Amino acid sequence: LRNQEEPQKTQVMALNFWEIPRASLKLGRRLGSGNFGQVRLGELRQRGLTTTVAVKTLKDSASDFDQRGLLGELEIMVTVGRHDNLISLVGACTVDGPLCIVVEYAPNGCLKGWLKAGPNAESVYRNQAASKSGPQLPMEQLIQFGIDVASGMSHLAAMQCIHRDLAARNILLGENLVAKVSDFGLSRDIFEDNEYNRSTKGRLPLRWMAYESLFYNVYTTQSDVWSFGVLLWEIMAMGKRPYEGISGKEMMDMIEKGGRLENPRGCPGEIYKLMTSCWMALPEERPTFPDLKASLQRMSQDYQ
Ligand code: ADE
């Protein structure tokens, strides 16, 4: 987003139907916080109806650069459009105060947390009660998370959007435990150059990064596929940290020599085979997101 375009874009936002009057939004407790931004719980009152939402804002310490980043995130969310497996945009407050991006609230929290807490019978049964056709067994539920994420990512890929930070911590769980990809607005358009990332090496999610991202700074939809493989590993390992016990540097050496994550205990062989196919050194040899979705859907039938 270039500097001189900013006022114009803000103006367009103010005129279009995404604009939310500040007075109709009440902010609550903090849900999460990042380097420059924070997410708060919110209550949105529109036409007599109150809905729970999540609100992304900047911290007071945020710079102009961060401000443009958040506006860019909003722009990407508008462009990408709605999908059941993506956290959707509700609207934004862009005038008369700090920029607020209002998004759908995911009541079941982040996938990593859910996995670490364990798919206890209670949550699985509750889920069943809510939707008759819902998953019956924990393994089916785990595979369903994979199908959901692959669906959301298929849409992002079709919209030519690269996520760059696909990981269980960035997947949120909606009603009925539907998995939704979040923070894709931080992704950059496929056609944009990646100067931004080249200068921020210290904060890179090394353990989720593809071979070509680690060693050549290259990001594509196929490098998102690598990250999806690591995410699938996290799901099957119930939220464990990938490459636990070794440093980022050691992990990079291991990847360079052809080493890969091991099969998590209890993970079916065909699912492990699918994740390892995401870690082929050559991006074009990895499956695509629609391939991954179809494979997982086929496998899921064995667990129904
Ligand atoms: N934490 C960060 N974003 C969230 C969201 N949209 N819903 C619930 N928790 C969140």
Boltz pocket constraint, residues with backbone or C-beta under 6 A from the ligand:
constraints:
  - pocket:
      binder: B
      contacts: [[A, 31], [A, 32], [A, 39], [A, 54], [A, 87], [A, 103], [A, 104], [A, 105], [A, 106], [A, 107], [A, 109], [A, 172], [A, 182]]
      max_distance: 6.0
